Each structure stands twice: as C-alpha cells, then as structure tokens.
C-alpha cells in the first residue's frame, strides 16, 4: 500500500493535539476553580464584616451589651475572620474591616462594612 505524499510526517499528530487540548482544558478548569474559591472567600469576608458592623452598631446604640469593637471582634471570630479595624463614627455609626483567617490562592479576603441607626423617618415602620 502506498501513502500519499506528505502524510507520513503527520502520523501521530492527533495524539499530540489531543494531549495539548487536554492540558488546556485542565488549566482552564484550575483557573475556574481558583476564581470560584476567590469569589466564595470574598463573600464570606463581606458577610463577616456586615454582621460584625451590625452587632457593633447595636452595641453603640445600647441594644446589645458590650463595647462595640469588642462585640464586632467576637462576631467576626465566629465567622473565622479577624477584625482588622473598627472605627466609631459620628451618629452612632460603626465601620469595620475584616480579614478571613483562611488564605485564598490570591491572598487574604477582606470585607469592609458600615452600619448605624436607621434614618429618622424609618423608625418603627415595617415593609
């Protein structure tokens, strides 16, 4: 049997192409998993900051016992985060910055939140 001109050098090329495509797909999957992990960690850090700020604002207004920043640190700790900064602002408003203890591939996940009393017109009103 005779081979057509130029086909002998192409034998086995499909194997190389399949391996290359497989590697590209594995790299894409790894990148997607890393980005997914980063998104989840960012959401966890934001949730920890939100809840810590709300708890600190309640403590500032006397609705919860304790010093506001200590309360915020305790709440952040429950969500496996540490309180990086806590600032008591005018008008019974609190700003907190949290950082997750678990490290992501892209570095630490942080969250920033501010909470305070509801606007004067919203007191006592419901949905």
N, C-alpha and C positions, 0 to 999 in steps of 0.2 A: 504494500500500500504506500502510495506516495503522498507526502504532505504538501500543502500549498505553500508557496513562498512566504516567509516571514512569520509563520505560525509556530515554528519550533522555539523561538525566543519568548513566546507568550505562554508557554506551558507553565502551570503553577502560579500564574499571575492572580488567579481568582482566590487562591489561598491567602496570598499577601494582602489583597484588597479586603477580604473578609476579616482578617486579623486587625487590619488598620481601622476598619469600620467598628469592630467590636471595642477597640481601645477608645475610640472617640465617644462611643455610647457610654462606656464606663466612666470616662471623665465627665461627661455631661451629667450623668446620674450623681456622681460625687459632688459636683458643683451645686446641683439642685438640693441635695441633702444638706450641704453646708449653709446654703441660703435659707432653707427651711428652718434649720436649727437657729440661725441668727434671728429670724422673724419670731420664733417662739420665745426665745430668750428676751428679745426686746419687749414683747407683750407682757411677759412675766415681770420684768423690771418696771414697766409702766403701771401695771396693776398694783405692785407693791408700793410704788410712790403714791398712787391715787389713794389707796386705803390708809397709808401712813399719814398723808396730809389731812384726810377727813377725820381720822382719830385725833390728830393734833389740834385741828380746828375745834372739835368738840371739847377737848380739854381746855383750850383757850377760853371758850365761852362758858366753862363750868358745867357742861353737860356730861362730862366724864371726869373721873378722878385722876389726878397726877399732873406732872409737869409736861407741857405739850411736846417738847422734843424727846423726852424720855418715853412718852406714850408712842410717839412716831417710831422711835428706835425699836420698841418692843413689837409693834405691828410689823415693821419691816423684817425683823428677825423671824417672825412666824412664816414669812414667805421666802425664807432663805436669801434674804437681801440684807445689806448693811446700810445704815443711814450715813451718808457721806456728809450731808449738810442739812441744817434745819434753821430757817430764818423766820422769826416772828415779825410780821409786818404790821403797819398801822391798820386799824379797822378790824382787829381780831382775825387777820388773815395769816396763814402759815404757808411757807414754801419749803418743800423737802426735795432732796436729791438722793436717790438710792442707787446701789450697785449690787448686782447679783453676785453671790459667792461662787456659783458655778461659772467657770470660764468657758466662753464660746471660742470657736476657732478664729474669729475676727477680733478678739479682745473682750473686755468686760461689757456687759449690757447694763446700761444706766437708764434711770427714769427720773423725770422731773415733774412735779405736780404742785399745784397751789389750791388751797381750799380756805373757805371763810364762811361767814354767815350768809344766809340768803339775802337777796335785795329786800329793802324795806317793804315794798309792795307785795312780795310773795309770802310774807309770814302768815301761816295758818291756812293758806289756800292749798287745795289739792286738785289734781288733774282735771 
